[in-house]
Amino acid sequence: MSLFGTTTGFGTGGTSVFGSTTTDSHNPMKDVEVTSPPDDSISCLAFSPPTLPGNFLIGGSWANDVRCWEVQDNGQTVPKAQQMHTGPVLDACWSDDGSKVFTASCDKTAKMWDLNSNQAMQIAQHEGPIKAIHWIKAPNYSCIMTGSWDKTLKFWDTRSPNPMMSLQMPERCYCADVVYPMAVVATAERGLIVYQLENQPSEFRRIDSPLKHQHRCVAIFKDKQNKPTGFALGSIEGRVAIHYINPPNPAKDNFTFKCHRSNGTNTTTPQDIYAVNAISFHPVHGTLSTVGSDGRFSFWDKDARTKLKTSEQLDQPITACCFNNNGNIFAYASSYDWSKGHEYYNPQKKNYIFLRNAAEELKPRNKKWRTARHRGREDNAVATIHRLVSTFHGGDTGITPRDFCLCFQLAEQKVQQLTALKAVHERLTLWLL
């Protein structure tokens, strides 16, 4: 029997509608709690594709299981079924028609879960744990891609026990993403490889990492023609890189930004820096979410290079996130990510999956709004300067705030020029000595 028509599952009851839960340290954003979350840290989340009516959410965990919930229109969640591995589940994905779920595990196998029959079978085998799994739907073939800690990237026809292709990587696979016809794999030792998937998978380009620390997560983004054009790469150093594959101006178009750090942008005091655990792009607006070990999620507009929102801090890290197919629901998982070692692991602490109505929060801000906001800040700053200087001179100086602004700009330029000349003089003096 198909699990889609059943109402019983691995838990009892369901959750309440969006936004009606009480505030607590584990849920400061008042988001909906998913019923019967896994019993150990949650490693991955994925919503069903648009070909499947309704919204179904899958989540894999270090409790060796993958679970499926139905998310109803009123925000209520109903647990449907689960399947087990013999090791932690590190990644999971859907087939394009929504009839199957594919799971990757530390037990070195990948499985195909047929949701109609609720049966699972092994479809892949590696010599090391499988860190990433993705379904590829091409015009001339369909397959599963698995990336492993055995330094191989393999492609599988689910009807055959042997891989249809195996590609050697320089290091272990740490994370990967696929948006046909592009695949991106980030490896240990800051390796970064782009693959093209047309006709048959092949290596397209190796990229020098724009980040200086270990890769943690990667997500491909699309252009306005809905074609994959680049990717966002997150690291353990609280930083994300936006990288285009073929940008007109690489120095200008590619950039990095800091996130998931304490003290905000105040760099004069020591900062706690947290890993970026997952990145997900909004399917409609192209904006993105990041979640981190600091227990916060943030929404960003990469085109405007602005932050849209940052959540309140949860009492444990956020380990995974995703959007549903129309972008109305944002799911994120709260559980321990072992970033502070075993001594901070509390087996009594519950894991959570939350659902948030984020349809409005992910919309890019209007350019006129941004211009008006920045103009308002500028006017306030100029007025403050005028007021301070007028006070210093004992009254009205007789010149406008704009004149003061120009004066300060000219003075700043002169200071910069003098500083540069001084530095050149010092270097010449040292060289002559």
N, C-alpha and C positions, 0 to 999 in steps of 0.2 A: 504493500500500500504506500502511496505517496505521502511523504511527511507534510506536504503543503496543505493538505486538507484536514490535518489532525490538530487538536488543541492541547494534547498532553505532551510533556517533554521531560527534561531532566530536572525541572523545578516545579514549584507550585505557584499558582496565581500569576499576576502581572503587575506592571508598574503603572503609576498614575499618569495623567496627561502632562504635556510639556509645561514646565515652569511651576508646578504645584508642590514640589517637594520642599522640605524645610531646610534652612541654612545650617550647615555644619562644617567643621574644619575639613572633612573629607569631601564636601560638596559645596564650596562657598559660592558657586555660580548658580545654585538652585536648579541644576539640570536634572533631567530624568535619569533615574538609575535603572539599568537593565536588570531584569530578573535573573537570578541564579548565575552569577558570574563565575568564572573558573576559580579553582581553589589555589592556584599558584600564579606567578607573574604572567601577565598577558603580553604576548610577543607580536601579535598581528591582528588587524581588523580589516574586513572588506565587505562592502555592500554588494547586493545582487545587481546584475546588469539591467539596462532598461528593457531588454526583451522579456524579462520576467515580470508579470503583474505584481504590484505591491512592492514592499521593501523587506528584504531578508538580510540579516547581518550575520557574518561568521566571525569567530574569534578563536585563535589558537593560543595555547599557553604552555608553560613549563610543567603543568600537571599532566602532560602527555596527551591532551585531548584537544579536539576542535569542536566547537559548539555552534549551533544555528538557532537564531531567534527570528520570529516574525515581528516587524515593527508596524503596528496598525496606524491608521490615519489619525487617530486621536492621541497618538504618542504612546499607547500601551504596548508593552513588549510581551511576547509569548514564547517561551522556550519550546523548540520543536524536536531537536534530536542532537546526538553527539556521536563522534567516532574517536577511537583511541589509536595511538601509536605506542611503541615500547620505549620511546624517549621523548623529550620535549619537542613540541611543535614550534618551529621557528618562522614558518611562513605559510600562507594559504592564499588561494585565488579562485575565481569562478571561470567556468567556460563561458563563451560568448552567448550561448542560449540559456544560461542559468540553470541547466539541468544537472550540472556536476560541479563539485568542489575538489580542488587539488591541494594536497597538503605536503609540506616538507618537514623532515624531522631530524633530530640528532641521532636517531637510530639508523641513519644512512639510507633511508628509503623515502620514496614519495608515493602517495596513494591517491587514487581516484575514488571519490565518494559520489555514488549515484543517488541523488536525493529522491528520485521517484521510487526506487526499491529500498532505499536506506541501507545499501550494501557498499562496502569499501573493498578495493583490491589494490595490491601493489603494482605500480607501473614503472618505477625507476629505482636504480640502485647505484650508489657511489661508494668509494672507499673511505669517505669521511662524512661527517654530518652535512646535510643539505641546508644551506642558509637561505636560498631564494628560489621561488618557483613562480613561473608566469605562463599563462596560456597565450599562444600565438595563433591568430586567425589570419592567414594570408589568402590571396585569391586562388593559389594553386596548392596550398597545403595547410594543414592544421597540426599543431604539435604543442608539447609542453617543454619549456626551457627550465633547466635546473642548474643552479650555481652552487658549488660545494667548497668545503674547506680542503678537499683533495686537489685543488687548483685546476679543476676542469669545469667547463661549461658544456652541458649535454642537452641534446634535443631529442625528444621521444615521441614516436607514434604510439598512442595509448594501446594500440592493438598488438604491439610487438614488445617482447621482453628486452630487446637490444636497442641501444640508441641509434637513431638515424644519422647522428653526427655528434662528434666529440671534439671540442676545441680546448687546447691547452692554454691556461692563463699563467702569468708570471708569479701569481701569488694566490692566496685563499680569497674566495668570494666573501665580501662583507655585506654588500647590498646590491640590488639591481632593480631596474624598472624596464618595462616594455610598453611602447605605444607604436604600433605598426606604422611604418616600416623601420623603426629605430629601437635598439636596445642599448642600455648603458649599464655597465658593471663596474663597481668600485671594489678594489681589492685591498688586501693588507699592503703595508709599505707605500700607501698613498697612490696605488695604481688606479688608472682610469681608462677604460676601453669602451669605445662606441662600436656597435655592430650594426650592419644593415641586414635587413631580413627579406628583401625582395628576391624572388626566385629561390634562393636558399641562403641560410645565415652565413655571414662571413664577417671577418674583422674589417672595420672601416677606418678607424683611427685610434691611436693612443695619444692621450692628452696629458700634458704636465699638470699635476694637480694645482688648482688655484688656492688650496688650503694647506697649511703647514702641519696639521695634526691629523690623527687617524680618522678615516672616513666612517660615518655612522649610518647615513641614509641618503637616498637619491630619489628624485622624482622628475619625470620628463614633463615639459610644458609645451603647449601648442601655440601657433600663431593665429591670426584672425581668419585664416583659411582652414583652420582646424587640422593643420599638419604639424607633426612634432618638429620643433625648431631648436630646442635646447633643454637644459636640465638645471635643477637646483640640487646642490650637494651640501649636506650638513656634516659637521665634524664634532668631535668630543670637546672642542675648544670654544663652544658657544658662538659659532660662526657659520654662516651660510654663503655659498658662492652661487651666483646666477651666471650661467655659462651658455652662450649661444654656439651652435655648431659651425655655422658659416656667417658670422656677423659682418656687416659692411665696415664697421670700425671696432675691432676687438678691444682696443684700449679703452674705448668709451662705453661700448655696449656691455661688456663683461665686468662684473663687480662683485664685491663681497660685502656683507654687513654683519655686525655683531648682534647677538640675541642671547636670551636665557642667561643673563648675568645679573648679579646683585648690584645695587647702587646705580642702576640705569646707565646713563652716559657720563656719570661723574667719574672721570679717570684719575682724579687727584687722590682718591682714597683706594685702598686695596679692594679688589673685586673677587667675589666667588664666581667661578666660571663653570657652567654646567653643559653637559652634552646635549646636542640636538638629536632627539631619539627618532623622530619621524617627520616627514614633510608630505603634504598632500595638496594638490591644486584643485581649486573649485572648478567643476565641470562647465559652468556657464560663464563666470566672470573672469576666469584665469588668475584670480588672486590666489594666495596660498596660505596654508596654516603650517606652523611649526609647533612641536611639543617637545618639552625638555625635562631633564632630570631635576630642574628647579621646581617642578610641580605646576607649571604654567603652560597655557597655550597662547599663541599670538597669531593674529591675522595680518597679512602684508599685501601691499600692492607693489609688485616688482617694477611695473612700468613707470609709476610715479615715484618709486623708491621711498615709500612712506609706510609707517605702521598704522594699521586700521584699528587694532584692539589688542590688549593684553588682559588675560584673565587674572582673577585673584589667585593666590597661591594655595594649591591643594596640600594636604599633609603628607603626600608621598609623590614620587615622580610620575610623569605621564609617559607611557611607553609606546603608545600606538595611536593612530588617528586615521580617519577617512571621511569622505563625503558620500552621500547617496547619489544616485545617478542624475537627479535634477538639482542637486546642491542645496536642498532645503534642510537637510539634516546633517549635522556634524557629530560624529561619534569619536570619543576618545577614551582611553583606558588608563586607569590609575592603579599602579602596582609598583613593587620594588624592582629596580633595575640593576641592583648589585653594584652601583657606582661607588658606594662607600664601603664595600667589602662585606664579608659574612657577619661581622660583629654588629652591623646595623639591621640585619635581617630579623624580622619579627614574624614568626609563623602564625601568630594569633591575629595579625592585622589582615583585614579583609581586602580583597581586590574588587575594583569597581569598573564598570563600563557606563559611561554617561552619554546621553543624547541631547543635543542642543539645537534649537531652532535658530539657524544662522543665516537665513535667506537674506536679511537686510545687512547684517554685519560684514558680509564679504563683498558687498557692492563697492566698486571703485568710487572714490569721492569725486564730486564734480569739480572740474578745473577752476570754475569761477569761485567755488567755495574756498578752494585752497588759496587762490589769489587774494580773495578778500581777507582770509585769515592772516596770511603773511603781511598784507598791507596794513592790517590792524596792528600787528605786532610792531611793524616798522614805525608807524605813527606814534604808538605808545612809547617806543624807545626814544624817538626824536624829541617828543614832548618832555620826557624825563630829563634828557640832556639839557634842553633849553631851560627847564626849571632849575636844575642844579647850577648851571653857569650863571643864570640871572641872580640866584641867591648869593653866589660867590661874589658877584660884582655889586651886591647891595641893591638890586632892583632891576628894572627893565633895561636890557642892553641895547634895544633899538633895532635888532636884526631878527629875522624870522627863524623858526626852528629848522627850516630847510637849509638856510645859510650855515647854521651850526653843523648840520649833518655833513655838508660839503667840506667845511673846514676840518672836521674830524677825519673824513676820508682822506683828504690831502695830507694831513698830519700823519695818518697811519702809513700812507705810501712812503713818505719821507723817512719815517722810522725804519720801515722795511729795507729801504735803499741803504740807509746808514748801517744797519745791522749786517747786510750783505757785504758792504765795503769793508767793515771791520773784520768780518770773517776772512775775506780775501787777504787783508793786510796781515792777519795773524798767521795764515798759512804761508805767505811769502816770507815772513820773518823767520818762521821755523825752518823753511827750506834753505834760506841764506845762511842760517846758523849751522 
